[in-house]
């Protein structure tokens, strides 16, 4: 287990949730909802608007800065067969998918595949015995007595979903935001915009063994950055670690692990996983848009047509022993909740999320991404909006009905993110 932890967030955190919400059927700007989240009040101590891609979060101590740089070293370290890579994997180094633009921690739009089987009764089988639900499309090749080959989608799968690699900028701020904030957001959305209201994902925090709010991954399937890092180490690179000690069975065939060149625990004390966590924890957020001119007008239109119900502009972290994370306002443009996206859902049941449900993707850094949505099907914000369905259909239709000037302003705002 880790010897050091991410900056602690007090359970009785003092914060306010600020979110612009409006009724899904409304075509006019809604009122701002201010929710105490059941805690003693207090305003943000700092507001992170001037982010720099690839730079650490402002206000860090010398020790935290050292952890950030050591974490970056781990993040860009190439794994090998000798360090435990594989036997099947998707990448040999974190940066292989998160190499930018515009800096390490971004996304090169690498698309992976998940698969499973939807049964006639509606149940979902992740086909674990056939290598599911994540396809590992690389392998270490021949070793004494065996040849490891990349996995393929089995014919038994009737659901195959593409998943685009997301950027990891600013995720430490999300990790430092108490569960009560997201629970309050879900309640506020249910009251103010029931047609579009999201729900919290309830998942197991492996560090505590308790249920917690899922915030990370396209399906909000993971509660903490530490668990997110350990999961990626195993499932993306094949690096076993204290939180995930069991090797991935190639195509579900666990007997193939007999020939695994490094069958012992790979990241024995979890140093690499801690490094990945430290890098992402202290990696700063993208810059917030400058709300002037058409960008300001577009921001108002964004709220008026209902986009801000799910793509919440501002959240505030809880109290923390680290001043870099203590009651800090940040601007992810997401509520990190699950929403029923209808045909835009990927069909995969994962953790607490059903096949039609997806976590609201943060829009910060949108201007640096050339492919959009979970499966990279859209290449422009307008096209991405046009693909919204389910609880996103109302905002989609209001966008389509906008006058040309309002539409242009909204797109100018999105281009500034």
C-alpha positions, 0 to 999 in steps of 0.5 A: 500500500502507498506510503504517501497519500494525495492531499487529504480532504476533510470529511466535514469540508467547508464549501459551496457548490455553485452551478447554473441550472435551468429547466430542460424545457426552458429556452431562457437562462435559469437561475443560479442554484447555490447549495450548501451540500449539508456543510458549514458554508464558506467561499472558495479561497482561490480560483484557478482560471489561468491554467497552463497546460502541463504545468503543476497546480499553483501553490504547491510546497517544495515536497509536492513539486518534487512529487509532481516531477518524480511522478512525471518521470514514472508517467513517461517511463517505458515498461519492458518485459523485465519490469512486468509489461504484459503479457497482453497490454495496450501501451508500454508507457502512460505517455503513449496515449497521454502525450498531448497535445498540447503537453504530457497529460493530454490525449493523442486520441488513442481509441480502445475497444470494450466488448460484452454480450447483451443477453435476451433478458437484458442482462450484460455479460462482460465475457471475462472468460473470453478476455473481456471487457477490455481488449488488450491489442498488444502482446509481448510475443514469443517467450520460452514455451509460448507465444503471446498474441494480441487479443481479438473481439470474440464472436460471442460479443454482440456489443463492441464500444470504442473508448477514446483516451481522455486527457488527465489535466486537473484531475487532482482537483476532482479527486479533492472534491468531496462526494457530498458536492456531487451528491448535492449536484444530483439533488439540485439537478433533480429539482431544477432540471429533472428531464436532464438530471444525472445521478451519482455512480456508487462504486467500491473504493478499494482503498477503504472497501466502502462505497463512494462516488465514482468520478473517473472514467467514461462510466464514472467507474472509479472513485479515486485517482489512486485506484484509477492509476492502479487500474490503468497500470494493470489493464493498460500495461499489464503491471500488477500492483498491490491494489490489482495483484492478479494478472490479466488472463490473455483472451480469458485463458488463465492457463497461458499465464504459466509462461508469464516471464515475470509472474511475481508482483510487478510494482511490488510496493506500488511506487509506480502507481503512486508516481502516476497518481502524484503526477495526475494529482498535481497536474494543473487544469486547462486555462478557463475561457476569458468571458468577453465579447462573443465568448461571454455571449456564447457562455450565456447561450450555453446556459440558456439552452441547457448545456450547463445543467450537465456541463457545470462550469464551476466546482469547489474542492473541500478543505485540505491540508494542502493549500494547493487544494484547499477550497479551490474553485476550478472550471471543468464544465462537468458534473461528473454524474451519470446521465441516460444518453440514449443512443449515444450510450456505448451499450456497456454495463460497467460498475454502477453504470448501465449501457445507456449511461455515460459520465458527463465528459469535462469540456475544459481543454476542448479546443485541444481535442480533434476528436470528440465524444467517447468513441471519437465519432465527432470531429467538431463541437457542433457535430458532437452536440448533434449526436446527443440523445436521451437526456441530452436531446433537449439541449441538442434540439435547442442548439439546432433551433438557435439563430445564426448569431447565437449559434456562432457565439456558442461555438466561439465559447466552446472554441475558447475552452 
